[in-house]
């Protein structure tokens, strides 16, 4: 279960949320618990970008997009939805639990859908907790040196 003070990253299509809706989210969740990041289209969201949010400390990610029929870029929400599903599967594969990525497709003025989604994540309705034995992976970097000399490389390059 994600605690009530969990770090949640909200990636949203700039066409899906108005300034008033963003202010309502800030007032409701504060700047500490909800990091909001605007995208020109939710379809610009990539799998590495979503994974980077978790790497930077997000406990969960919410992606807010326009409805498919209202997307100015035709398939932005569909692309984002597929990528969200792929990242959710990856999170389960590595043992952090499924349900840490939530996709919300909304019309203008349907901000309550986003609020309900964030609150359900915080309540743990969508998120399985990570195993208690889960430890951060240790990264070991090695450098592989070539046995060829600089002269050999110059000859091969010519």
Beta strands, then each sheet from edge to edge (+ up, - down):
strand 1: 8-13
strand 2: 34-39
strand 3: 60-66
strand 4: 101-106
sheet 1: 2+ 1+ 3+ 4+
end
